[in-house]
Amino acid sequence: MSDLEERRDQARDQQQQAVHASAPLFVRACPGAGKTRVLVDRHCHTPSGRRRTGRALLSFTNVAADELRERCTGQGGRTDLTVFPHYIGTFDSFLWRYLVRPFLPAAPSWQHVLSWDHVPGAIVGPRKVPLPAFDFRYDPATQHTSVAWPTSGQYLHNSQLTEDDYLDRARTARERLWQTNGYMTGLEVRIAALQHAGDPACTDLLAHRFFEIIVDEAQDCSALDLAILARLHRAGIPLVIVADADQGIYEWNDARPEDLHQFTQHIGDHLELTGNWRSSPTICQLAATLRPAARRTPDIAVGDQHDAARPLLLLPYGKHRRRISALTNSTDASEAFTAWAAHADIDAADCLALAYRNTAVPKARTRPAPQLPKDQNAVALAWAAAVFSAADAPPVSRAHALAVATTFLREYWYPDAPGTLTELLTQRGLTPAVLRRRAAAFLYALPAVDEAPARQWRKQARLVLQDQMPPAPAIAPAPPKLLTLANADLDQPVRSLIGLPEQTDEATSARPMRSSSIHQAKGSEAEAVLIHLPKPQDITGLIDAWTSPSTDTASSELLRVYYVAITRARSLLALTYPYSKHGDLIALLDAHRIEHQTETAPPAP
């Protein structure tokens, strides 16, 4: 048996242990470990036939939940595992469906919303500050909700009300929308779920419904999420927690590796998946340098890239003293990267450009995601149509696109009807799922977003909207007047109004390189990845954190973000940065014995 086969057998053995081990269980999975396959295999080992209890598979995005569902149906051939008594969905939906909604009083008409953005009248004070501008936090230990206002400076100039006045009004507005009107965002749902998770009457029902609950991507759990899971664990509900704490990049949402570590210490068995089926040895080696010293051994490359010998590609740009790079800026570096990828027989469509922020990725030669619209007009609808038809649109953008279309349909069908959307649907015997399907069909029916003038696109979109008849018997709506458009935008290409670059013959003949922020790319992968490092003053902070013995992915979210970026690559990884920091980066790589190759121009033809 070859050395490669031995490594692969070891990786498969780890996977099989995770498939068959009994809950409660904690599985630490490295990037590319095949954890989705493990979860599907574990689920597919459920005996077929009629059951009274099921398994819940939970993730934090609809995309991940859809992938689990599709794999069970396609690869496993077990459509029975995607329906009652089993449940596959998001963590938020699970809490609402099984730990919150069944235990709420009958009135008011409760509605789970993504955010206060989707609630009419969610404004505060005479200056109409949007309620989402306020940051509400709940402390499970003290059971206290705090509120902050990060953008107060934008509203308080010459205001007769103080910041404390607005904070008090924000608390009052939230309480009214929640307790009186029945709106609950993810925070309110979690507060209620925490209370119910401590009630034996609720947890007994949950235990009779599910014989096991699996939580994937648990590094994204907030302190409140972990408090809920801790109560379920203490209630005796079998949990399987799957996570890679090194990929925890949502500290802004109160998700911290130390909280996850403390929680998992009380979980029964611990298993590790260390076989990386995605990345090359060089990429595995570089990623390991960011982890804590106790786990700095590189993951084992066992996939198709196990013998890929490509070094880390360095693409410094700009002038520094007497040394001059042919790459004058980050856009030149991006083009050089795609040229070097083509030199390695990698198509631009399988290349991915990443940066800490979307604005740091050059937009001219890449395909950026359009920005979420703020107004409800023709441009917003065009944005929604473009995003919903894009195969690589982020889940958050697709969800917002559906919300835009839903709002247009609601205003067209029931323009003067009082009450919330949930109340309108209930009165007509409809479900939110019906409206979502109609909204999706509406978006697909809209004209393509191209170089046509906005007035022409709006005319066609109005005809499509006018064809959208209400799903229940009703008087035909009047012709829609919803698609407002500024006079200055009438003759502008609708494509440019939503933030997409102009199409050219070159751009239409080949798919461009994808681009996004690192946070948006979490969960994705590409054959070749280019990471745009920050400006010189910020690179210094990154290198200092990388080289300091007191910082690693356990203590620095900055390092965790770049850990996620590095581990998206399969065979080719490149870094681009100002030439002034080239020496510092070379010294860091040499200290870790990372093989690298510096290029200051595209490859020779």
C-alpha positions as CSV (number, residue, x, y, z in Angstrom):
1,M,0.0,0.0,0.0
2,S,1.4,3.4,-1.0
3,D,1.9,6.2,1.5
4,L,-1.0,8.2,-0.1
5,E,-3.4,5.3,0.3
6,E,-2.4,4.9,4.0
7,R,-3.1,8.6,4.5
8,R,-6.4,8.3,2.7
9,D,-7.4,5.2,4.7
10,Q,-6.6,7.2,7.9
11,A,-8.8,10.1,6.8
12,R,-11.6,7.7,5.9
13,D,-11.3,5.9,9.2
14,Q,-11.7,9.3,11.0
15,Q,-14.8,10.0,8.9
16,Q,-16.3,6.6,9.7
17,Q,-15.8,7.2,13.4
18,A,-17.7,10.4,13.1
19,V,-20.4,8.7,11.2
20,H,-21.0,5.9,13.8
21,A,-20.0,7.5,17.1
22,S,-22.9,8.0,19.6
23,A,-24.1,11.4,20.7
24,P,-23.3,13.6,22.6
25,L,-20.3,14.2,20.3
26,F,-18.0,17.0,19.3
27,V,-16.3,16.8,15.9
28,R,-13.5,19.2,15.0
29,A,-13.2,19.3,11.2
30,C,-10.4,20.9,9.4
31,P,-11.0,22.7,6.1
32,G,-11.8,20.3,3.2
33,A,-12.3,17.4,5.7
34,G,-15.5,16.3,3.9
35,K,-17.7,17.0,6.9
36,T,-20.8,17.5,4.7
37,R,-20.3,13.9,3.4
38,V,-19.9,12.7,7.0
39,L,-23.1,14.4,8.1
40,V,-25.0,12.9,5.1
41,D,-23.6,9.4,5.7
42,R,-24.5,9.6,9.3
43,H,-28.0,10.6,8.4
44,C,-28.3,8.0,5.7
45,H,-27.4,5.3,8.3
46,T,-30.8,5.9,9.8
47,P,-32.9,2.8,9.3
48,S,-35.6,3.2,6.7
49,G,-39.3,2.7,7.4
50,R,-41.9,4.6,9.4
51,R,-40.5,6.4,12.5
52,R,-42.0,8.4,15.3
53,T,-38.8,10.4,16.0
54,G,-36.3,12.0,13.6
55,R,-33.0,13.7,13.4
56,A,-32.5,17.5,13.0
57,L,-29.6,18.7,10.8
58,L,-29.0,22.4,11.4
59,S,-26.7,24.9,9.7
60,F,-26.5,28.7,9.7
61,T,-27.4,29.3,6.0
62,N,-30.1,28.1,3.6
63,V,-27.4,27.2,1.1
64,A,-25.8,24.8,3.5
65,A,-29.1,23.3,4.5
66,D,-30.1,22.9,0.8
67,E,-26.8,21.1,0.1
68,L,-27.5,18.6,2.9
69,R,-31.0,18.0,1.6
70,E,-29.9,17.5,-2.0
71,R,-27.1,15.1,-1.0
72,C,-29.5,13.0,1.0
73,T,-31.8,12.8,-2.0
74,G,-29.2,12.5,-4.7
75,Q,-26.2,10.7,-3.4
76,G,-27.9,8.8,-0.6
77,G,-31.2,8.2,-2.5
78,R,-33.1,8.8,0.8
79,T,-35.8,11.3,0.2
80,D,-37.5,10.0,3.3
81,L,-34.7,11.6,5.4
82,T,-35.6,15.1,4.2
83,V,-39.2,15.0,5.4
84,F,-41.1,14.3,8.7
85,P,-40.1,13.2,11.3
86,H,-36.7,14.5,10.3
87,Y,-35.8,18.2,9.8
88,I,-33.1,19.8,7.7
89,G,-32.9,23.6,7.9
90,T,-31.2,26.6,9.5
91,F,-30.5,27.0,13.2
92,D,-32.8,30.1,13.3
93,S,-35.7,28.3,11.7
94,F,-35.4,25.3,14.0
95,L,-35.5,27.5,17.1
96,W,-38.6,29.3,15.8
97,R,-40.4,26.2,14.7
98,Y,-39.7,23.8,17.6
99,L,-38.7,25.9,20.6
100,V,-40.5,29.2,20.2
101,R,-43.7,29.4,18.1
102,P,-45.5,26.4,19.7
103,F,-45.2,27.9,23.1
104,L,-46.2,31.5,22.4
105,P,-49.7,32.8,23.3
106,A,-52.3,32.9,20.5
107,A,-52.2,36.7,20.2
108,P,-50.8,38.8,18.7
109,S,-50.2,37.3,15.2
110,W,-46.5,36.4,15.6
111,Q,-44.1,36.8,12.8
112,H,-40.4,35.8,12.5
113,V,-38.5,38.4,10.5
114,L,-34.9,38.6,9.3
115,S,-34.4,42.0,10.8
116,W,-36.2,45.2,11.7
117,D,-35.6,46.3,8.1
118,H,-38.6,44.2,7.1
119,V,-41.0,45.7,9.7
120,P,-43.1,48.7,8.8
121,G,-42.8,51.6,11.2
122,A,-39.5,50.4,12.7
123,I,-38.2,54.0,13.2
124,V,-37.2,56.0,16.2
125,G,-37.6,59.7,17.1
126,P,-38.4,62.8,15.1
127,R,-35.4,62.2,12.8
128,K,-36.8,58.8,11.9
129,V,-33.7,56.7,12.8
130,P,-34.1,53.1,11.5
131,L,-34.4,50.7,14.4
132,P,-31.7,48.5,12.8
133,A,-29.3,51.3,13.5
134,F,-29.4,50.3,17.2
135,D,-27.4,47.4,18.4
136,F,-29.4,45.2,20.9
137,R,-27.4,42.6,22.9
138,Y,-28.7,40.0,25.4
139,D,-26.5,38.6,28.1
140,P,-27.6,35.1,29.1
141,A,-25.9,35.3,32.4
142,T,-27.6,38.5,33.6
143,Q,-30.7,38.2,31.4
144,H,-30.2,41.8,30.6
145,T,-30.6,43.4,27.1
146,S,-28.3,46.3,26.4
147,V,-28.6,48.8,23.5
148,A,-26.0,50.8,21.7
149,W,-26.1,53.3,18.8
150,P,-22.9,53.1,16.8
151,T,-24.0,55.7,14.2
152,S,-25.4,58.3,16.7
153,G,-23.1,61.0,15.3
154,Q,-24.9,61.0,12.0
155,Y,-28.2,62.0,13.6
156,L,-27.5,64.1,16.7
157,H,-26.2,67.3,15.0
158,N,-28.4,70.2,16.2
159,S,-30.8,67.7,17.7
160,Q,-33.0,68.6,20.7
161,L,-32.9,65.0,21.9
162,T,-29.8,63.4,23.4
163,E,-28.4,60.0,22.7
164,D,-29.9,58.6,25.9
165,D,-33.3,59.9,24.7
166,Y,-33.0,58.0,21.5
167,L,-31.8,54.9,23.2
168,D,-34.9,55.0,25.5
169,R,-37.1,55.4,22.5
170,A,-35.4,52.5,20.7
171,R,-36.1,50.2,23.7
172,T,-39.7,51.3,23.7
173,A,-40.1,50.8,19.9
174,R,-38.6,47.4,20.0
175,E,-40.8,46.3,22.9
176,R,-43.9,47.6,21.2
177,L,-43.1,45.8,17.9
178,W,-42.3,42.6,19.7
179,Q,-44.8,42.3,22.5
180,T,-47.7,44.2,21.0
181,N,-47.3,43.7,17.2
182,G,-45.7,40.2,17.4
183,Y,-42.6,40.8,15.4
184,M,-39.5,38.8,16.4
185,T,-36.1,39.0,14.9
186,G,-33.4,36.4,15.6
187,L,-32.5,38.0,18.9
188,E,-36.1,37.9,20.3
189,V,-36.5,34.3,19.0
190,R,-33.3,33.3,20.8
191,I,-34.4,35.0,24.1
192,A,-37.6,33.0,24.0
193,A,-35.8,29.8,23.0
194,L,-33.5,30.1,25.9
195,Q,-36.4,30.4,28.3
196,H,-38.2,27.4,26.8
197,A,-35.0,25.3,26.7
198,G,-35.0,25.6,30.5
199,D,-38.6,24.4,30.8
200,P,-38.9,20.5,31.0
201,A,-42.4,20.7,29.5
202,C,-40.8,22.1,26.3
203,T,-37.7,20.0,26.2
204,D,-39.6,16.8,26.9
205,L,-41.6,17.5,23.7
206,L,-38.4,18.2,21.8
207,A,-36.9,14.9,23.0
208,H,-39.9,13.0,21.9
209,R,-39.6,14.6,18.5
210,F,-35.9,14.2,17.8
211,F,-33.5,11.4,18.8
212,E,-30.5,13.6,17.8
213,I,-29.8,17.2,16.9
214,I,-26.7,18.0,14.7
215,V,-25.4,21.5,14.6
216,D,-23.0,22.2,11.7
217,E,-20.6,25.2,11.6
218,A,-21.0,25.6,15.3
219,Q,-18.1,28.1,15.4
220,D,-20.7,30.6,14.2
221,C,-22.7,30.1,17.4
222,S,-23.1,33.2,19.5
223,A,-22.9,33.1,23.3
224,L,-26.7,33.1,23.3
225,D,-26.8,30.1,20.9
226,L,-24.4,28.2,23.0
227,A,-26.4,28.9,26.1
228,I,-29.5,27.4,24.4
229,L,-27.5,24.3,23.3
230,A,-26.1,24.0,26.9
231,R,-29.6,23.8,28.3
232,L,-30.7,21.3,25.7
233,H,-27.6,19.2,26.5
234,R,-28.4,19.3,30.2
235,A,-32.0,18.3,29.4
236,G,-30.6,15.1,28.0
237,I,-31.2,15.8,24.3
238,P,-28.3,14.1,22.2
239,L,-26.3,16.8,20.4
240,V,-23.6,16.4,17.7
241,I,-21.6,19.6,17.4
242,V,-19.4,20.0,14.3
243,A,-17.0,22.9,14.1
244,D,-13.7,24.4,13.2
245,A,-13.0,27.1,15.7
246,D,-10.2,28.5,13.5
247,Q,-12.8,29.5,11.0
248,G,-14.9,31.6,13.5
249,I,-15.1,35.0,11.8
250,Y,-18.3,36.4,13.3
251,E,-17.0,37.9,16.5
252,W,-19.2,41.0,15.8
253,N,-22.1,38.6,16.3
254,D,-20.8,37.5,19.7
255,A,-19.3,34.3,18.3
256,R,-16.0,33.6,20.1
257,P,-13.8,30.5,20.0
258,E,-13.2,30.6,23.8
259,D,-17.0,30.3,24.3
260,L,-17.2,27.3,22.0
261,H,-14.2,25.7,23.6
262,Q,-15.7,26.0,27.1
263,F,-19.1,24.6,25.8
264,T,-17.6,21.6,24.1
265,Q,-15.6,20.6,27.2
266,H,-19.0,19.3,28.6
267,I,-19.8,17.4,25.4
268,G,-19.0,13.6,25.6
269,D,-16.6,12.3,23.0
270,H,-14.3,14.4,20.9
271,L,-13.2,13.4,17.4
272,E,-11.0,15.1,14.8
273,L,-11.0,15.1,11.0
274,T,-7.5,16.0,9.9
275,G,-7.5,14.7,6.3
276,N,-7.8,17.6,3.8
277,W,-9.4,16.5,0.5
278,R,-9.4,20.1,-0.9
279,S,-6.0,21.8,-0.7
280,S,-2.4,21.2,-1.7
281,P,0.4,20.5,0.9
282,T,1.7,24.1,0.5
283,I,-1.7,25.6,1.3
284,C,-2.2,23.2,4.3
285,Q,1.3,24.2,5.6
286,L,0.6,27.9,5.3
287,A,-2.8,27.7,7.0
288,A,-1.2,25.7,9.9
289,T,1.1,28.6,10.7
290,L,-1.9,30.7,11.8
291,R,-3.2,28.1,14.3
292,P,-2.3,27.7,18.0
293,A,1.0,26.0,18.7
294,A,-0.6,22.8,19.9
295,R,-2.4,22.4,16.6
296,R,0.3,23.7,14.2
297,T,0.9,20.4,12.5
298,P,-0.4,20.8,8.9
299,D,-3.5,19.0,7.9
300,I,-2.9,15.9,5.7
301,A,-3.4,16.6,2.0
302,V,-5.2,13.5,0.7
303,G,-7.3,14.8,-2.2
304,D,-6.5,15.3,-5.9
305,Q,-4.0,18.1,-4.9
306,H,-2.0,15.8,-2.6
307,D,1.1,16.0,-4.8
308,A,0.7,19.6,-6.2
309,A,4.1,21.2,-6.0
310,R,3.0,24.8,-6.7
311,P,4.7,27.3,-4.3
312,L,2.9,30.3,-2.8
313,L,2.7,32.9,-5.5
314,L,3.7,36.5,-4.4
315,L,2.6,39.4,-6.6
316,P,3.9,42.7,-5.1
317,Y,2.9,45.9,-6.9
318,G,4.2,49.5,-7.0
319,K,7.6,51.1,-6.7
320,H,10.0,50.7,-3.7
321,R,13.3,52.5,-3.7
322,R,15.3,51.3,-6.7
323,R,13.3,48.1,-7.2
324,I,10.4,48.5,-9.6
325,S,7.6,46.1,-10.2
326,A,5.9,45.9,-13.6
327,L,2.7,45.6,-11.6
328,T,1.8,49.2,-10.7
329,N,-1.4,48.6,-8.7
330,S,-3.7,45.9,-7.4
331,T,-5.6,45.7,-10.7
332,D,-2.4,44.9,-12.6
333,A,-1.7,42.2,-9.9
334,S,-5.2,40.7,-10.5
335,E,-4.6,40.5,-14.2
336,A,-1.1,38.9,-13.6
337,F,-2.8,36.4,-11.3
338,T,-5.3,35.2,-13.9
339,A,-2.4,35.0,-16.4
340,W,-0.3,32.9,-14.1
341,A,-3.4,30.8,-13.4
342,A,-3.9,30.3,-17.1
343,H,-0.2,29.3,-17.3
344,A,-1.1,26.5,-14.8
345,D,-4.1,25.5,-17.0
346,I,-6.6,27.1,-14.6
347,D,-9.5,29.0,-16.2
348,A,-10.4,32.4,-14.9
349,A,-13.9,31.1,-14.0
350,D,-12.2,28.9,-11.4
351,C,-10.3,31.8,-9.9
352,L,-11.4,33.7,-6.8
353,A,-10.2,37.1,-5.6
354,L,-10.7,37.9,-1.9
355,A,-10.1,40.8,0.4
356,Y,-11.0,41.7,4.0
357,R,-13.5,44.2,2.5
358,N,-15.2,44.1,-0.9
359,T,-14.0,47.5,-1.7
360,A,-10.3,46.3,-1.6
361,V,-10.9,44.0,-4.6
362,P,-10.5,45.7,-8.0
363,K,-13.9,45.7,-9.7
364,A,-12.9,46.4,-13.3
365,R,-11.8,42.9,-14.1
366,T,-13.9,40.9,-11.6
367,R,-17.5,40.2,-11.0
368,P,-18.5,42.0,-7.8
369,A,-21.9,41.5,-6.1
370,P,-24.2,44.5,-6.5
371,Q,-24.8,46.5,-3.3
372,L,-28.1,46.0,-1.5
373,P,-30.6,48.7,-2.5
374,K,-32.0,51.0,0.2
375,D,-35.0,52.4,-1.7
376,Q,-38.0,50.5,-3.1
377,N,-38.0,51.6,-6.7
378,A,-37.3,50.4,-10.2
379,V,-33.5,50.2,-9.5
380,A,-34.2,48.0,-6.5
381,L,-36.3,45.6,-8.5
382,A,-33.6,45.5,-11.3
383,W,-31.0,44.7,-8.6
384,A,-33.2,41.9,-7.2
385,A,-33.7,40.4,-10.7
386,A,-30.0,40.5,-11.4
387,V,-29.0,39.0,-8.0
388,F,-31.6,36.3,-8.0
389,S,-30.6,35.0,-11.4
390,A,-26.8,35.0,-10.5
391,A,-25.6,31.5,-9.7
392,D,-22.9,32.8,-7.3
393,A,-24.9,35.4,-5.5
394,P,-24.4,35.3,-1.7
395,P,-27.4,33.8,0.3
396,V,-27.9,37.1,2.1
397,S,-28.3,39.0,-1.2
398,R,-30.7,36.3,-2.6
399,A,-32.8,36.6,0.6
400,H,-32.9,40.4,0.3
401,A,-33.9,40.0,-3.4
402,L,-36.8,37.9,-2.5
403,A,-37.8,40.4,0.2
404,V,-37.8,43.2,-2.4
405,A,-40.0,41.2,-4.8
406,T,-42.3,40.3,-2.0
407,T,-42.8,43.9,-1.0
408,F,-43.6,44.9,-4.6
409,L,-46.2,42.1,-4.9
410,R,-47.8,43.0,-1.5
411,E,-48.1,46.7,-2.5
412,Y,-49.5,45.7,-5.9
413,W,-52.0,43.2,-4.7
414,Y,-53.2,44.8,-1.4
415,P,-52.2,48.5,-1.7
416,D,-54.6,49.9,0.9
417,A,-55.1,46.8,3.1
418,P,-54.2,47.4,6.7
419,G,-52.3,44.9,8.8
420,T,-49.0,43.1,8.6
421,L,-48.1,40.8,5.7
422,T,-48.7,37.7,7.9
423,E,-52.2,39.0,8.8
424,L,-53.0,39.6,5.1
425,L,-51.9,36.1,4.2
426,T,-53.8,34.5,7.1
427,Q,-57.0,36.3,6.1
428,R,-56.8,34.9,2.6
429,G,-55.8,31.4,3.7
430,L,-52.2,31.7,2.3
431,T,-48.8,30.7,3.7
432,P,-45.5,32.6,3.5
433,A,-44.1,29.8,1.3
434,V,-46.7,30.5,-1.4
435,L,-45.7,34.2,-1.5
436,R,-42.0,33.3,-1.7
437,R,-42.7,31.0,-4.6
438,R,-44.7,33.7,-6.4
439,A,-41.9,36.2,-5.6
440,A,-39.3,33.9,-7.1
441,A,-41.3,33.3,-10.2
442,F,-41.8,37.1,-10.5
443,L,-38.1,37.7,-10.4
444,Y,-37.3,35.1,-13.0
445,A,-40.0,36.6,-15.3
446,L,-38.4,40.1,-15.2
447,P,-36.4,41.2,-18.3
448,A,-32.6,40.7,-18.3
449,V,-30.5,43.4,-16.6
450,D,-28.3,44.6,-19.5
451,E,-27.2,47.8,-21.2
452,A,-30.8,48.8,-22.1
453,P,-31.8,52.2,-20.9
454,A,-33.6,52.2,-17.5
455,R,-36.8,53.6,-19.0
456,Q,-37.1,50.7,-21.4
457,W,-36.4,48.1,-18.7
458,R,-39.0,49.7,-16.4
459,K,-41.6,49.6,-19.2
460,Q,-41.1,45.8,-19.6
461,A,-40.9,45.2,-15.9
462,R,-44.3,47.0,-15.4
463,L,-45.9,44.6,-17.9
464,V,-44.5,41.6,-16.0
465,L,-45.7,43.0,-12.7
466,Q,-49.1,43.7,-14.2
467,D,-49.3,39.9,-15.1
468,Q,-48.8,38.9,-11.4
469,M,-52.4,38.2,-10.3
470,P,-53.1,37.6,-6.6
471,P,-52.8,33.9,-5.5
472,A,-56.4,34.0,-4.1
473,P,-59.6,35.2,-5.8
474,A,-59.7,38.9,-5.8
475,I,-60.5,42.0,-7.9
476,A,-57.8,42.5,-10.5
477,P,-55.4,45.2,-9.2
478,A,-55.0,48.5,-10.9
479,P,-52.1,49.0,-13.2
480,P,-48.9,49.3,-11.1
481,K,-47.4,52.7,-10.3
482,L,-44.7,51.3,-8.0
483,L,-41.7,51.5,-10.3
484,T,-40.5,55.0,-9.7
485,L,-37.3,56.2,-11.3
486,A,-35.3,59.4,-11.1
487,N,-35.4,61.5,-14.2
488,A,-31.6,61.6,-14.3
489,D,-31.6,57.8,-14.5
490,L,-34.1,57.3,-17.3
491,D,-31.5,57.0,-20.1
492,Q,-28.8,55.4,-18.0
493,P,-28.0,51.7,-18.6
494,V,-30.0,49.8,-16.0
495,R,-26.9,47.6,-15.5
496,S,-24.8,50.5,-14.3
497,L,-27.5,51.8,-12.0
498,I,-27.3,48.7,-9.8
499,G,-23.5,48.7,-9.7
500,L,-22.5,46.1,-12.3
501,P,-19.6,46.9,-14.7
502,E,-20.4,47.6,-18.3
503,Q,-20.4,44.6,-20.6
504,T,-17.8,44.4,-23.4
505,D,-17.1,41.9,-26.1
506,E,-14.2,40.6,-24.1
507,A,-16.3,40.3,-21.0
508,T,-19.1,38.5,-22.7
509,S,-16.8,35.9,-24.4
510,A,-15.5,34.5,-21.2
511,R,-16.6,34.3,-17.6
512,P,-14.5,36.7,-15.4
513,M,-12.8,35.9,-12.2
514,R,-15.1,35.9,-9.1
515,S,-14.5,38.3,-6.3
516,S,-15.9,38.9,-2.9
517,S,-15.0,39.7,0.7
518,I,-13.6,36.9,2.7
519,H,-16.7,36.7,4.9
520,Q,-18.9,36.2,1.9
521,A,-16.6,33.5,0.5
522,K,-16.8,31.3,3.7
523,G,-17.9,27.8,2.6
524,S,-16.8,28.2,-1.0
525,E,-13.6,27.1,-2.8
526,A,-11.7,27.6,-6.0
527,E,-8.9,26.1,-7.9
528,A,-6.9,29.3,-7.6
529,V,-7.3,32.1,-5.0
530,L,-5.8,35.6,-4.9
531,I,-5.8,37.3,-1.5
532,H,-5.5,41.1,-1.6
533,L,-3.6,42.1,1.6
534,P,-4.5,45.5,3.1
535,K,-2.7,48.8,2.9
536,P,0.9,49.0,4.3
537,Q,-0.1,50.3,7.7
538,D,-2.6,47.5,8.1
539,I,-0.2,44.8,6.8
540,T,2.1,45.7,9.6
541,G,-0.6,44.8,12.1
542,L,-1.3,41.5,10.3
543,I,2.3,40.5,10.1
544,D,2.8,41.4,13.8
545,A,-0.1,39.2,14.8
546,W,1.1,36.4,12.5
547,T,4.6,36.4,14.0
548,S,3.8,37.1,17.7
549,P,3.8,34.0,19.9
550,S,0.9,35.5,21.9
551,T,-1.5,35.6,19.0
552,D,-3.0,32.9,16.8
553,T,-6.5,31.9,15.5
554,A,-7.6,31.2,19.0
555,S,-7.1,34.8,20.1
556,S,-7.1,36.9,16.9
557,E,-10.2,37.2,14.6
558,L,-8.0,39.0,12.0
559,L,-5.9,35.8,11.7
560,R,-9.0,33.6,11.6
561,V,-10.3,35.7,8.6
562,Y,-7.1,35.2,6.6
563,Y,-7.1,31.5,7.7
564,V,-10.6,31.2,6.0
565,A,-9.2,33.0,2.9
566,I,-6.2,30.7,2.6
567,T,-8.1,27.5,3.0
568,R,-10.5,28.3,0.1
569,A,-7.8,27.4,-2.4
570,R,-7.3,24.0,-3.9
571,S,-4.0,24.1,-5.9
572,L,-2.8,27.7,-6.4
573,L,-2.7,30.5,-3.8
574,A,-1.4,34.0,-4.4
575,L,-0.9,37.1,-2.3
576,T,-0.8,40.6,-3.6
577,Y,0.3,43.6,-1.6
578,P,2.3,46.9,-1.8
579,Y,6.0,46.3,-2.7
580,S,7.1,48.2,0.4
581,K,6.0,45.2,2.6
582,H,7.6,42.6,0.4
583,G,10.7,42.1,2.6
584,D,8.6,41.7,5.8
585,L,6.4,39.1,4.2
586,I,9.4,37.2,2.8
587,A,11.0,37.1,6.2
588,L,7.7,35.7,7.7
589,L,7.4,33.0,5.0
590,D,11.1,32.0,5.3
591,A,10.7,31.7,9.1
592,H,7.9,29.2,8.6
593,R,9.7,27.5,5.7
594,I,6.9,28.1,3.3
595,E,8.0,27.7,-0.4
596,H,7.2,30.8,-2.4
597,Q,7.7,32.3,-5.8
598,T,7.8,36.1,-6.4
599,E,6.6,37.5,-9.8
600,T,6.4,41.2,-10.7
601,A,5.0,40.7,-14.2
602,P,2.6,38.3,-16.0
603,P,4.3,35.2,-17.5
604,A,6.0,35.5,-20.9
605,P,3.7,34.6,-23.8
